[in-house]
Amino acid sequence: MCQQTAGLVARVLEEHGIATVTLSAMRDVAEAVLAPRAVFLPFPFGSPMGRPKDTAKQTAVLRAVLAALEEIQVPGTIIEARIPY
């Protein structure tokens, strides 16, 4: 699913009371679609969670996403995760 679609779907889910967090490799797209909560990771396309089989990095990404779910209080907020690729 493309980042733009994920952001739009997230908005609809949030309107129905379901909390969401999207991952984005393109901050401007997350801003444009007004994703309710987003985590920006400057990773290459096709690797939103990091390199294959890199469980340590994938766990760090998952922790950042779950933290964003708790931390973000204002819709449209984007957190930049400081996780190196």
N, CA, C and O atoms as a Maestro MAE file, in Angstrom:
{
 s_m_m2io_version
 :::
 2.0.0
}

f_m_ct {
 s_m_title
 :::
 protein
 m_atom[340] {
  # First column is atom index #
  i_m_mmod_type
  r_m_x_coord
  r_m_y_coord
  r_m_z_coord
  i_m_residue_number
  s_m_chain_name
  s_m_pdb_residue_name
  s_m_pdb_atom_name
  i_m_atomic_number
  :::
  1 25 0.851 -1.161 0.000 1 A "MET " " N  " 7
  2 3 0.000 0.000 0.000 1 A "MET " " CA " 6
  3 2 0.900 1.227 0.000 1 A "MET " " C  " 6
  4 15 1.890 1.266 0.730 1 A "MET " " O  " 8
  5 25 0.572 2.221 -0.801 2 A "CYS " " N  " 7
  6 3 1.394 3.425 -0.851 2 A "CYS " " CA " 6
  7 2 1.156 4.284 0.394 2 A "CYS " " C  " 6
  8 15 0.139 4.157 1.076 2 A "CYS " " O  " 8
  9 25 2.116 5.151 0.664 3 A "GLN " " N  " 7
  10 3 2.043 5.997 1.861 3 A "GLN " " CA " 6
  11 2 0.841 6.921 1.838 3 A "GLN " " C  " 6
  12 15 0.236 7.192 2.876 3 A "GLN " " O  " 8
  13 25 0.498 7.402 0.656 4 A "GLN " " N  " 7
  14 3 -0.645 8.304 0.557 4 A "GLN " " CA " 6
  15 2 -1.931 7.562 0.920 4 A "GLN " " C  " 6
  16 15 -2.755 8.082 1.672 4 A "GLN " " O  " 8
  17 25 -2.102 6.371 0.399 5 A "THR " " N  " 7
  18 3 -3.288 5.578 0.709 5 A "THR " " CA " 6
  19 2 -3.340 5.243 2.195 5 A "THR " " C  " 6
  20 15 -4.401 5.323 2.814 5 A "THR " " O  " 8
  21 25 -2.198 4.868 2.770 6 A "ALA " " N  " 7
  22 3 -2.155 4.535 4.201 6 A "ALA " " CA " 6
  23 2 -2.607 5.725 5.043 6 A "ALA " " C  " 6
  24 15 -3.359 5.558 6.002 6 A "ALA " " O  " 8
  25 25 -2.153 6.918 4.689 7 A "GLY " " N  " 7
  26 3 -2.556 8.112 5.429 7 A "GLY " " CA " 6
  27 2 -4.042 8.393 5.322 7 A "GLY " " C  " 6
  28 15 -4.681 8.771 6.304 7 A "GLY " " O  " 8
  29 25 -4.590 8.210 4.133 8 A "LEU " " N  " 7
  30 3 -6.021 8.441 3.936 8 A "LEU " " CA " 6
  31 2 -6.858 7.406 4.677 8 A "LEU " " C  " 6
  32 15 -7.873 7.748 5.284 8 A "LEU " " O  " 8
  33 25 -6.441 6.141 4.630 9 A "VAL " " N  " 7
  34 3 -7.149 5.090 5.361 9 A "VAL " " CA " 6
  35 2 -7.072 5.356 6.864 9 A "VAL " " C  " 6
  36 15 -8.055 5.168 7.581 9 A "VAL " " O  " 8
  37 25 -5.917 5.789 7.335 10 A "ALA " " N  " 7
  38 3 -5.747 6.097 8.755 10 A "ALA " " CA " 6
  39 2 -6.729 7.188 9.190 10 A "ALA " " C  " 6
  40 15 -7.306 7.106 10.274 10 A "ALA " " O  " 8
  41 25 -6.917 8.199 8.355 11 A "ARG " " N  " 7
  42 3 -7.861 9.266 8.711 11 A "ARG " " CA " 6
  43 2 -9.268 8.723 8.890 11 A "ARG " " C  " 6
  44 15 -9.961 9.099 9.835 11 A "ARG " " O  " 8
  45 25 -9.702 7.838 7.990 12 A "VAL " " N  " 7
  46 3 -11.050 7.262 8.079 12 A "VAL " " CA " 6
  47 2 -11.167 6.388 9.328 12 A "VAL " " C  " 6
  48 15 -12.169 6.461 10.041 12 A "VAL " " O  " 8
  49 25 -10.160 5.570 9.597 13 A "LEU " " N  " 7
  50 3 -10.193 4.729 10.794 13 A "LEU " " CA " 6
  51 2 -10.261 5.574 12.060 13 A "LEU " " C  " 6
  52 15 -11.012 5.257 12.983 13 A "LEU " " O  " 8
  53 25 -9.479 6.649 12.103 14 A "GLU " " N  " 7
  54 3 -9.491 7.538 13.276 14 A "GLU " " CA " 6
  55 2 -10.866 8.177 13.458 14 A "GLU " " C  " 6
  56 15 -11.314 8.358 14.591 14 A "GLU " " O  " 8
  57 25 -11.536 8.518 12.368 15 A "GLU " " N  " 7
  58 3 -12.882 9.095 12.466 15 A "GLU " " CA " 6
  59 2 -13.862 8.123 13.110 15 A "GLU " " C  " 6
  60 15 -14.885 8.533 13.658 15 A "GLU " " O  " 8
  61 25 -13.544 6.830 13.041 16 A "HIS " " N  " 7
  62 3 -14.393 5.800 13.634 16 A "HIS " " CA " 6
  63 2 -13.853 5.297 14.969 16 A "HIS " " C  " 6
  64 15 -14.274 4.250 15.460 16 A "HIS " " O  " 8
  65 25 -12.918 6.047 15.556 17 A "GLY " " N  " 7
  66 3 -12.437 5.742 16.894 17 A "GLY " " CA " 6
  67 2 -11.321 4.718 16.983 17 A "GLY " " C  " 6
  68 15 -11.021 4.232 18.074 17 A "GLY " " O  " 8
  69 25 -10.699 4.376 15.858 18 A "ILE " " N  " 7
  70 3 -9.606 3.405 15.872 18 A "ILE " " CA " 6
  71 2 -8.289 4.157 15.727 18 A "ILE " " C  " 6
  72 15 -8.053 4.821 14.718 18 A "ILE " " O  " 8
  73 25 -7.441 4.050 16.730 19 A "ALA " " N  " 7
  74 3 -6.162 4.756 16.722 19 A "ALA " " CA " 6
  75 2 -5.213 4.131 15.692 19 A "ALA " " C  " 6
  76 15 -5.157 2.909 15.551 19 A "ALA " " O  " 8
  77 25 -4.482 4.969 14.987 20 A "THR " " N  " 7
  78 3 -3.557 4.505 13.955 20 A "THR " " CA " 6
  79 2 -2.235 5.239 14.050 20 A "THR " " C  " 6
  80 15 -2.150 6.332 14.609 20 A "THR " " O  " 8
  81 25 -1.202 4.617 13.490 21 A "VAL " " N  " 7
  82 3 0.092 5.261 13.272 21 A "VAL " " CA " 6
  83 2 0.581 4.767 11.922 21 A "VAL " " C  " 6
  84 15 0.593 3.563 11.667 21 A "VAL " " O  " 8
  85 25 0.983 5.687 11.058 22 A "THR " " N  " 7
  86 3 1.524 5.273 9.768 22 A "THR " " CA " 6
  87 2 3.031 5.477 9.756 22 A "THR " " C  " 6
  88 15 3.561 6.349 10.444 22 A "THR " " O  " 8
  89 25 3.706 4.663 8.966 23 A "LEU " " N  " 7
  90 3 5.140 4.826 8.718 23 A "LEU " " CA " 6
  91 2 5.285 5.566 7.405 23 A "LEU " " C  " 6
  92 15 4.546 5.303 6.456 23 A "LEU " " O  " 8
  93 25 6.218 6.475 7.344 24 A "SER " " N  " 7
  94 3 6.406 7.241 6.128 24 A "SER " " CA " 6
  95 2 7.888 7.395 5.806 24 A "SER " " C  " 6
  96 15 8.698 7.717 6.674 24 A "SER " " O  " 8
  97 25 8.219 7.162 4.557 25 A "ALA " " N  " 7
  98 3 9.574 7.426 4.076 25 A "ALA " " CA " 6
  99 2 9.628 8.792 3.396 25 A "ALA " " C  " 6
  100 15 10.699 9.274 3.026 25 A "ALA " " O  " 8
  101 25 8.454 9.408 3.238 26 A "MET " " N  " 7
  102 3 8.363 10.731 2.621 26 A "MET " " CA " 6
  103 2 7.536 11.633 3.526 26 A "MET " " C  " 6
  104 15 6.309 11.544 3.562 26 A "MET " " O  " 8
  105 25 8.218 12.490 4.243 27 A "ARG " " N  " 7
  106 3 7.549 13.361 5.204 27 A "ARG " " CA " 6
  107 2 6.498 14.248 4.532 27 A "ARG " " C  " 6
  108 15 5.420 14.464 5.085 27 A "ARG " " O  " 8
  109 25 6.811 14.757 3.347 28 A "ASP " " N  " 7
  110 3 5.874 15.656 2.667 28 A "ASP " " CA " 6
  111 2 4.558 14.954 2.311 28 A "ASP " " C  " 6
  112 15 3.506 15.593 2.302 28 A "ASP " " O  " 8
  113 25 4.604 13.662 2.021 29 A "VAL " " N  " 7
  114 3 3.370 12.927 1.728 29 A "VAL " " CA " 6
  115 2 2.535 12.788 2.996 29 A "VAL " " C  " 6
  116 15 1.321 12.991 2.962 29 A "VAL " " O  " 8
  117 25 3.167 12.448 4.103 30 A "ALA " " N  " 7
  118 3 2.440 12.341 5.376 30 A "ALA " " CA " 6
  119 2 1.802 13.678 5.736 30 A "ALA " " C  " 6
  120 15 0.676 13.716 6.233 30 A "ALA " " O  " 8
  121 25 2.509 14.760 5.491 31 A "GLU " " N  " 7
  122 3 1.950 16.091 5.769 31 A "GLU " " CA " 6
  123 2 0.789 16.401 4.835 31 A "GLU " " C  " 6
  124 15 -0.221 16.958 5.264 31 A "GLU " " O  " 8
  125 25 0.928 16.044 3.562 32 A "ALA " " N  " 7
  126 3 -0.095 16.379 2.568 32 A "ALA " " CA " 6
  127 2 -1.417 15.649 2.818 32 A "ALA " " C  " 6
  128 15 -2.485 16.233 2.629 32 A "ALA " " O  " 8
  129 25 -1.362 14.393 3.235 33 A "VAL " " N  " 7
  130 3 -2.597 13.636 3.445 33 A "VAL " " CA " 6
  131 2 -3.140 13.793 4.857 33 A "VAL " " C  " 6
  132 15 -4.193 13.243 5.179 33 A "VAL " " O  " 8
  133 25 -2.436 14.534 5.699 34 A "LEU " " N  " 7
  134 3 -2.861 14.790 7.072 34 A "LEU " " CA " 6
  135 2 -3.064 13.489 7.852 34 A "LEU " " C  " 6
  136 15 -4.089 13.290 8.504 34 A "LEU " " O  " 8
  137 25 -2.076 12.625 7.772 35 A "ALA " " N  " 7
  138 3 -2.134 11.391 8.554 35 A "ALA " " CA " 6
  139 2 -2.274 11.777 10.026 35 A "ALA " " C  " 6
  140 15 -1.546 12.651 10.496 35 A "ALA " " O  " 8
  141 25 -3.185 11.150 10.760 36 A "PRO " " N  " 7
  142 3 -3.412 11.524 12.157 36 A "PRO " " CA " 6
  143 2 -2.160 11.413 13.027 36 A "PRO " " C  " 6
  144 15 -1.869 12.303 13.827 36 A "PRO " " O  " 8
  145 25 -1.439 10.334 12.865 37 A "ARG " " N  " 7
  146 3 -0.174 10.122 13.575 37 A "ARG " " CA " 6
  147 2 0.764 9.454 12.593 37 A "ARG " " C  " 6
  148 15 0.387 8.498 11.915 37 A "ARG " " O  " 8
  149 25 1.974 9.951 12.516 38 A "ALA " " N  " 7
  150 3 2.922 9.349 11.583 38 A "ALA " " CA " 6
  151 2 4.318 9.319 12.186 38 A "ALA " " C  " 6
  152 15 4.700 10.189 12.967 38 A "ALA " " O  " 8
  153 25 5.061 8.302 11.804 39 A "VAL " " N  " 7
  154 3 6.470 8.187 12.165 39 A "VAL " " CA " 6
  155 2 7.242 8.249 10.863 39 A "VAL " " C  " 6
  156 15 7.038 7.426 9.971 39 A "VAL " " O  " 8
  157 25 8.130 9.225 10.758 40 A "PHE " " N  " 7
  158 3 8.951 9.378 9.567 40 A "PHE " " CA " 6
  159 2 10.261 8.639 9.778 40 A "PHE " " C  " 6
  160 15 10.962 8.856 10.766 40 A "PHE " " O  " 8
  161 25 10.577 7.766 8.836 41 A "LEU " " N  " 7
  162 3 11.837 7.022 8.828 41 A "LEU " " CA " 6
  163 2 12.482 7.223 7.464 41 A "LEU " " C  " 6
  164 15 11.878 6.870 6.451 41 A "LEU " " O  " 8
  165 25 13.669 7.767 7.405 42 A "PRO " " N  " 7
  166 3 14.308 8.002 6.108 42 A "PRO " " CA " 6
  167 2 14.920 6.715 5.535 42 A "PRO " " C  " 6
  168 15 16.098 6.680 5.180 42 A "PRO " " O  " 8
  169 25 14.107 5.673 5.454 43 A "PHE " " N  " 7
  170 3 14.537 4.391 4.910 43 A "PHE " " CA " 6
  171 2 14.162 4.332 3.422 43 A "PHE " " C  " 6
  172 15 13.257 5.046 2.990 43 A "PHE " " O  " 8
  173 25 14.836 3.506 2.649 44 A "PRO " " N  " 7
  174 3 14.491 3.358 1.231 44 A "PRO " " CA " 6
  175 2 13.089 2.757 1.056 44 A "PRO " " C  " 6
  176 15 12.587 2.048 1.928 44 A "PRO " " O  " 8
  177 25 12.481 3.055 -0.079 45 A "PHE " " N  " 7
  178 3 11.181 2.465 -0.382 45 A "PHE " " CA " 6
  179 2 11.306 0.951 -0.408 45 A "PHE " " C  " 6
  180 15 12.311 0.411 -0.871 45 A "PHE " " O  " 8
  181 25 10.294 0.276 0.084 46 A "GLY " " N  " 7
  182 3 10.308 -1.168 0.131 46 A "GLY " " CA " 6
  183 2 10.911 -1.728 1.404 46 A "GLY " " C  " 6
  184 15 10.891 -2.939 1.623 46 A "GLY " " O  " 8
  185 25 11.448 -0.857 2.242 47 A "SER " " N  " 7
  186 3 12.053 -1.299 3.511 47 A "SER " " CA " 6
  187 2 11.551 -0.442 4.667 47 A "SER " " C  " 6
  188 15 12.360 0.162 5.372 47 A "SER " " O  " 8
  189 25 10.241 -0.374 4.879 48 A "PRO " " N  " 7
  190 3 9.718 0.514 5.915 48 A "PRO " " CA " 6
  191 2 10.126 0.128 7.331 48 A "PRO " " C  " 6
  192 15 10.066 0.952 8.243 48 A "PRO " " O  " 8
  193 25 10.539 -1.125 7.515 49 A "MET " " N  " 7
  194 3 10.937 -1.592 8.849 49 A "MET " " CA " 6
  195 2 12.438 -1.849 8.929 49 A "MET " " C  " 6
  196 15 12.915 -2.399 9.922 49 A "MET " " O  " 8
  197 25 13.179 -1.463 7.912 50 A "GLY " " N  " 7
  198 3 14.616 -1.709 7.903 50 A "GLY " " CA " 6
  199 2 14.972 -2.886 7.022 50 A "GLY " " C  " 6
  200 15 14.136 -3.400 6.279 50 A "GLY " " O  " 8
  201 25 16.199 -3.299 7.111 51 A "ARG " " N  " 7
  202 3 16.681 -4.401 6.283 51 A "ARG " " CA " 6
  203 2 16.038 -5.736 6.686 51 A "ARG " " C  " 6
  204 15 15.727 -5.948 7.858 51 A "ARG " " O  " 8
  205 25 15.840 -6.631 5.715 52 A "PRO " " N  " 7
  206 3 15.315 -7.953 6.038 52 A "PRO " " CA " 6
  207 2 16.209 -8.669 7.056 52 A "PRO " " C  " 6
  208 15 17.435 -8.574 6.994 52 A "PRO " " O  " 8
  209 25 15.592 -9.374 7.975 53 A "LYS " " N  " 7
  210 3 16.252 -10.179 9.003 53 A "LYS " " CA " 6
  211 2 17.033 -9.373 10.041 53 A "LYS " " C  " 6
  212 15 17.767 -9.947 10.846 53 A "LYS " " O  " 8
  213 25 16.879 -8.050 10.028 54 A "ASP " " N  " 7
  214 3 17.529 -7.212 11.042 54 A "ASP " " CA " 6
  215 2 16.534 -7.003 12.178 54 A "ASP " " C  " 6
  216 15 15.920 -5.943 12.301 54 A "ASP " " O  " 8
  217 25 16.389 -8.034 13.002 55 A "THR " " N  " 7
  218 3 15.352 -7.994 14.033 55 A "THR " " CA " 6
  219 2 15.572 -6.897 15.069 55 A "THR " " C  " 6
  220 15 14.606 -6.370 15.620 55 A "THR " " O  " 8
  221 25 16.800 -6.552 15.336 56 A "ALA " " N  " 7
  222 3 17.065 -5.483 16.310 56 A "ALA " " CA " 6
  223 2 16.517 -4.148 15.792 56 A "ALA " " C  " 6
  224 15 15.867 -3.406 16.527 56 A "ALA " " O  " 8
  225 25 16.788 -3.859 14.525 57 A "LYS " " N  " 7
  226 3 16.297 -2.604 13.955 57 A "LYS " " CA " 6
  227 2 14.783 -2.635 13.806 57 A "LYS " " C  " 6
  228 15 14.119 -1.634 14.074 57 A "LYS " " O  " 8
  229 25 14.232 -3.752 13.387 58 A "GLN " " N  " 7
  230 3 12.788 -3.866 13.228 58 A "GLN " " CA " 6
  231 2 12.082 -3.700 14.575 58 A "GLN " " C  " 6
  232 15 11.003 -3.111 14.645 58 A "GLN " " O  " 8
  233 25 12.679 -4.209 15.616 59 A "THR " " N  " 7
  234 3 12.126 -4.034 16.960 59 A "THR " " CA " 6
  235 2 12.187 -2.565 17.369 59 A "THR " " C  " 6
  236 15 11.257 -2.059 17.997 59 A "THR " " O  " 8
  237 25 13.267 -1.880 17.020 60 A "ALA " " N  " 7
  238 3 13.388 -0.450 17.326 60 A "ALA " " CA " 6
  239 2 12.318 0.351 16.598 60 A "ALA " " C  " 6
  240 15 11.745 1.281 17.166 60 A "ALA " " O  " 8
  241 25 12.047 0.000 15.353 61 A "VAL " " N  " 7
  242 3 11.000 0.689 14.588 61 A "VAL " " CA " 6
  243 2 9.644 0.437 15.244 61 A "VAL " " C  " 6
  244 15 8.863 1.369 15.432 61 A "VAL " " O  " 8
  245 25 9.366 -0.797 15.586 62 A "LEU " " N  " 7
  246 3 8.091 -1.117 16.225 62 A "LEU " " CA " 6
  247 2 7.927 -0.369 17.543 62 A "LEU " " C  " 6
  248 15 6.839 0.120 17.846 62 A "LEU " " O  " 8
  249 25 8.994 -0.278 18.326 63 A "ARG " " N  " 7
  250 3 8.929 0.472 19.588 63 A "ARG " " CA " 6
  251 2 8.656 1.958 19.331 63 A "ARG " " C  " 6
  252 15 7.907 2.591 20.075 63 A "ARG " " O  " 8
  253 25 9.263 2.509 18.279 64 A "ALA " " N  " 7
  254 3 9.029 3.919 17.930 64 A "ALA " " CA " 6
  255 2 7.574 4.144 17.524 64 A "ALA " " C  " 6
  256 15 6.976 5.160 17.879 64 A "ALA " " O  " 8
  257 25 7.014 3.204 16.788 65 A "VAL " " N  " 7
  258 3 5.614 3.318 16.363 65 A "VAL " " CA " 6
  259 2 4.686 3.244 17.567 65 A "VAL " " C  " 6
  260 15 3.762 4.048 17.688 65 A "VAL " " O  " 8
  261 25 4.922 2.291 18.455 66 A "LEU " " N  " 7
  262 3 4.075 2.167 19.642 66 A "LEU " " CA " 6
  263 2 4.213 3.376 20.565 66 A "LEU " " C  " 6
  264 15 3.233 3.811 21.170 66 A "LEU " " O  " 8
  265 25 5.421 3.918 20.675 67 A "ALA " " N  " 7
  266 3 5.626 5.131 21.476 67 A "ALA " " CA " 6
  267 2 4.859 6.304 20.861 67 A "ALA " " C  " 6
  268 15 4.276 7.113 21.583 67 A "ALA " " O  " 8
  269 25 4.860 6.395 19.537 68 A "ALA " " N  " 7
  270 3 4.139 7.479 18.861 68 A "ALA " " CA " 6
  271 2 2.648 7.395 19.135 68 A "ALA " " C  " 6
  272 15 1.979 8.419 19.273 68 A "ALA " " O  " 8
  273 25 2.130 6.184 19.214 69 A "LEU " " N  " 7
  274 3 0.709 6.003 19.504 69 A "LEU " " CA " 6
  275 2 0.345 6.617 20.855 69 A "LEU " " C  " 6
  276 15 -0.734 7.188 21.012 69 A "LEU " " O  " 8
  277 25 1.241 6.497 21.817 70 A "GLU " " N  " 7
  278 3 0.995 7.070 23.142 70 A "GLU " " CA " 6
  279 2 1.323 8.560 23.205 70 A "GLU " " C  " 6
  280 15 0.613 9.325 23.856 70 A "GLU " " O  " 8
  281 25 2.397 8.972 22.529 71 A "GLU " " N  " 7
  282 3 2.903 10.342 22.655 71 A "GLU " " CA " 6
  283 2 2.103 11.375 21.870 71 A "GLU " " C  " 6
  284 15 1.884 12.484 22.359 71 A "GLU " " O  " 8
  285 25 1.673 11.037 20.683 72 A "ILE " " N  " 7
  286 3 1.037 12.040 19.814 72 A "ILE " " CA " 6
  287 2 -0.377 12.328 20.298 72 A "ILE " " C  " 6
  288 15 -1.228 11.440 20.346 72 A "ILE " " O  " 8
  289 25 -0.606 13.563 20.647 73 A "GLN " " N  " 7
  290 3 -1.915 14.008 21.128 73 A "GLN " " CA " 6
  291 2 -2.623 14.908 20.120 73 A "GLN " " C  " 6
  292 15 -3.849 15.016 20.135 73 A "GLN " " O  " 8
  293 25 -1.856 15.553 19.246 74 A "VAL " " N  " 7
  294 3 -2.422 16.482 18.274 74 A "VAL " " CA " 6
  295 2 -2.453 15.816 16.900 74 A "VAL " " C  " 6
  296 15 -1.404 15.432 16.383 74 A "VAL " " O  " 8
  297 25 -3.645 15.671 16.296 75 A "PRO " " N  " 7
  298 3 -3.721 15.049 14.975 75 A "PRO " " CA " 6
  299 2 -2.821 15.768 13.958 75 A "PRO " " C  " 6
  300 15 -2.712 16.994 13.952 75 A "PRO " " O  " 8
  301 25 -2.195 14.980 13.119 76 A "GLY " " N  " 7
  302 3 -1.315 15.532 12.107 76 A "GLY " " CA " 6
  303 2 0.141 15.606 12.529 76 A "GLY " " C  " 6
  304 15 0.996 16.033 11.753 76 A "GLY " " O  " 8
  305 25 0.426 15.190 13.756 77 A "THR " " N  " 7
  306 3 1.795 15.230 14.261 77 A "THR " " CA " 6
  307 2 2.625 14.133 13.612 77 A "THR " " C  " 6
  308 15 2.173 12.999 13.452 77 A "THR " " O  " 8
  309 25 3.846 14.494 13.243 78 A "ILE " " N  " 7
  310 3 4.786 13.544 12.654 78 A "ILE " " CA " 6
  311 2 6.027 13.514 13.534 78 A "ILE " " C  " 6
  312 15 6.642 14.547 13.799 78 A "ILE " " O  " 8
  313 25 6.382 12.324 13.978 79 A "ILE " " N  " 7
  314 3 7.596 12.139 14.769 79 A "ILE " " CA " 6
  315 2 8.666 11.569 13.860 79 A "ILE " " C  " 6
  316 15 8.421 10.618 13.117 79 A "ILE " " O  " 8
  317 25 9.842 12.146 13.921 80 A "GLU " " N  " 7
  318 3 10.959 11.605 13.145 80 A "GLU " " CA " 6
  319 2 11.753 10.643 14.029 80 A "GLU " " C  " 6
  320 15 12.361 11.053 15.018 80 A "GLU " " O  " 8
  321 25 11.740 9.377 13.666 81 A "ALA " " N  " 7
  322 3 12.463 8.369 14.425 81 A "ALA " " CA " 6
  323 2 13.942 8.469 14.082 81 A "ALA " " C  " 6
  324 15 14.311 8.514 12.908 81 A "ALA " " O  " 8
  325 25 14.763 8.502 15.076 82 A "ARG " " N  " 7
  326 3 16.215 8.605 14.892 82 A "ARG " " CA " 6
  327 2 16.831 7.218 14.877 82 A "ARG " " C  " 6
  328 15 17.639 6.874 15.739 82 A "ARG " " O  " 8
  329 25 16.444 6.431 13.892 83 A "ILE " " N  " 7
  330 3 16.936 5.064 13.753 83 A "ILE " " CA " 6
  331 2 17.722 5.004 12.442 83 A "ILE " " C  " 6
  332 15 17.133 5.187 11.377 83 A "ILE " " O  " 8
  333 25 19.009 4.757 12.485 84 A "PRO " " N  " 7
  334 3 19.788 4.694 11.250 84 A "PRO " " CA " 6
  335 2 19.439 3.449 10.443 84 A "PRO " " C  " 6
  336 15 19.153 2.395 11.011 84 A "PRO " " O  " 8
  337 25 19.462 3.571 9.131 85 A "TYR " " N  " 7
  338 3 19.179 2.424 8.273 85 A "TYR " " CA " 6
  339 2 20.355 1.493 8.293 85 A "TYR " " C  " 6
  340 15 20.330 0.453 7.633 85 A "TYR " " O  " 8
  :::
 }
 m_bond[339] {
  # First column is bond index #
  i_m_from
  i_m_to
  i_m_order
  :::
  1 1 2 1
  2 2 3 1
  3 3 4 2
  4 3 5 1
  5 5 6 1
  6 6 7 1
  7 7 8 2
  8 7 9 1
  9 9 10 1
  10 10 11 1
  11 11 12 2
  12 11 13 1
  13 13 14 1
  14 14 15 1
  15 15 16 2
  16 15 17 1
  17 17 18 1
  18 18 19 1
  19 19 20 2
  20 19 21 1
  21 21 22 1
  22 22 23 1
  23 23 24 2
  24 23 25 1
  25 25 26 1
  26 26 27 1
  27 27 28 2
  28 27 29 1
  29 29 30 1
  30 30 31 1
  31 31 32 2
  32 31 33 1
  33 33 34 1
  34 34 35 1
  35 35 36 2
  36 35 37 1
  37 37 38 1
  38 38 39 1
  39 39 40 2
  40 39 41 1
  41 41 42 1
  42 42 43 1
  43 43 44 2
  44 43 45 1
  45 45 46 1
  46 46 47 1
  47 47 48 2
  48 47 49 1
  49 49 50 1
  50 50 51 1
  51 51 52 2
  52 51 53 1
  53 53 54 1
  54 54 55 1
  55 55 56 2
  56 55 57 1
  57 57 58 1
  58 58 59 1
  59 59 60 2
  60 59 61 1
  61 61 62 1
  62 62 63 1
  63 63 64 2
  64 63 65 1
  65 65 66 1
  66 66 67 1
  67 67 68 2
  68 67 69 1
  69 69 70 1
  70 70 71 1
  71 71 72 2
  72 71 73 1
  73 73 74 1
  74 74 75 1
  75 75 76 2
  76 75 77 1
  77 77 78 1
  78 78 79 1
  79 79 80 2
  80 79 81 1
  81 81 82 1
  82 82 83 1
  83 83 84 2
  84 83 85 1
  85 85 86 1
  86 86 87 1
  87 87 88 2
  88 87 89 1
  89 89 90 1
  90 90 91 1
  91 91 92 2
  92 91 93 1
  93 93 94 1
  94 94 95 1
  95 95 96 2
  96 95 97 1
  97 97 98 1
  98 98 99 1
  99 99 100 2
  100 99 101 1
  101 101 102 1
  102 102 103 1
  103 103 104 2
  104 103 105 1
  105 105 106 1
  106 106 107 1
  107 107 108 2
  108 107 109 1
  109 109 110 1
  110 110 111 1
  111 111 112 2
  112 111 113 1
  113 113 114 1
  114 114 115 1
  115 115 116 2
  116 115 117 1
  117 117 118 1
  118 118 119 1
  119 119 120 2
  120 119 121 1
  121 121 122 1
  122 122 123 1
  123 123 124 2
  124 123 125 1
  125 125 126 1
  126 126 127 1
  127 127 128 2
  128 127 129 1
  129 129 130 1
  130 130 131 1
  131 131 132 2
  132 131 133 1
  133 133 134 1
  134 134 135 1
  135 135 136 2
  136 135 137 1
  137 137 138 1
  138 138 139 1
  139 139 140 2
  140 139 141 1
  141 141 142 1
  142 142 143 1
  143 143 144 2
  144 143 145 1
  145 145 146 1
  146 146 147 1
  147 147 148 2
  148 147 149 1
  149 149 150 1
  150 150 151 1
  151 151 152 2
  152 151 153 1
  153 153 154 1
  154 154 155 1
  155 155 156 2
  156 155 157 1
  157 157 158 1
  158 158 159 1
  159 159 160 2
  160 159 161 1
  161 161 162 1
  162 162 163 1
  163 163 164 2
  164 163 165 1
  165 165 166 1
  166 166 167 1
  167 167 168 2
  168 167 169 1
  169 169 170 1
  170 170 171 1
  171 171 172 2
  172 171 173 1
  173 173 174 1
  174 174 175 1
  175 175 176 2
  176 175 177 1
  177 177 178 1
  178 178 179 1
  179 179 180 2
  180 179 181 1
  181 181 182 1
  182 182 183 1
  183 183 184 2
  184 183 185 1
  185 185 186 1
  186 186 187 1
  187 187 188 2
  188 187 189 1
  189 189 190 1
  190 190 191 1
  191 191 192 2
  192 191 193 1
  193 193 194 1
  194 194 195 1
  195 195 196 2
  196 195 197 1
  197 197 198 1
  198 198 199 1
  199 199 200 2
  200 199 201 1
  201 201 202 1
  202 202 203 1
  203 203 204 2
  204 203 205 1
  205 205 206 1
  206 206 207 1
  207 207 208 2
  208 207 209 1
  209 209 210 1
  210 210 211 1
  211 211 212 2
  212 211 213 1
  213 213 214 1
  214 214 215 1
  215 215 216 2
  216 215 217 1
  217 217 218 1
  218 218 219 1
  219 219 220 2
  220 219 221 1
  221 221 222 1
  222 222 223 1
  223 223 224 2
  224 223 225 1
  225 225 226 1
  226 226 227 1
  227 227 228 2
  228 227 229 1
  229 229 230 1
  230 230 231 1
  231 231 232 2
  232 231 233 1
  233 233 234 1
  234 234 235 1
  235 235 236 2
  236 235 237 1
  237 237 238 1
  238 238 239 1
  239 239 240 2
  240 239 241 1
  241 241 242 1
  242 242 243 1
  243 243 244 2
  244 243 245 1
  245 245 246 1
  246 246 247 1
  247 247 248 2
  248 247 249 1
  249 249 250 1
  250 250 251 1
  251 251 252 2
  252 251 253 1
  253 253 254 1
  254 254 255 1
  255 255 256 2
  256 255 257 1
  257 257 258 1
  258 258 259 1
  259 259 260 2
  260 259 261 1
  261 261 262 1
  262 262 263 1
  263 263 264 2
  264 263 265 1
  265 265 266 1
  266 266 267 1
  267 267 268 2
  268 267 269 1
  269 269 270 1
  270 270 271 1
  271 271 272 2
  272 271 273 1
  273 273 274 1
  274 274 275 1
  275 275 276 2
  276 275 277 1
  277 277 278 1
  278 278 279 1
  279 279 280 2
  280 279 281 1
  281 281 282 1
  282 282 283 1
  283 283 284 2
  284 283 285 1
  285 285 286 1
  286 286 287 1
  287 287 288 2
  288 287 289 1
  289 289 290 1
  290 290 291 1
  291 291 292 2
  292 291 293 1
  293 293 294 1
  294 294 295 1
  295 295 296 2
  296 295 297 1
  297 297 298 1
  298 298 299 1
  299 299 300 2
  300 299 301 1
  301 301 302 1
  302 302 303 1
  303 303 304 2
  304 303 305 1
  305 305 306 1
  306 306 307 1
  307 307 308 2
  308 307 309 1
  309 309 310 1
  310 310 311 1
  311 311 312 2
  312 311 313 1
  313 313 314 1
  314 314 315 1
  315 315 316 2
  316 315 317 1
  317 317 318 1
  318 318 319 1
  319 319 320 2
  320 319 321 1
  321 321 322 1
  322 322 323 1
  323 323 324 2
  324 323 325 1
  325 325 326 1
  326 326 327 1
  327 327 328 2
  328 327 329 1
  329 329 330 1
  330 330 331 1
  331 331 332 2
  332 331 333 1
  333 333 334 1
  334 334 335 1
  335 335 336 2
  336 335 337 1
  337 337 338 1
  338 338 339 1
  339 339 340 2
  :::
 }
}
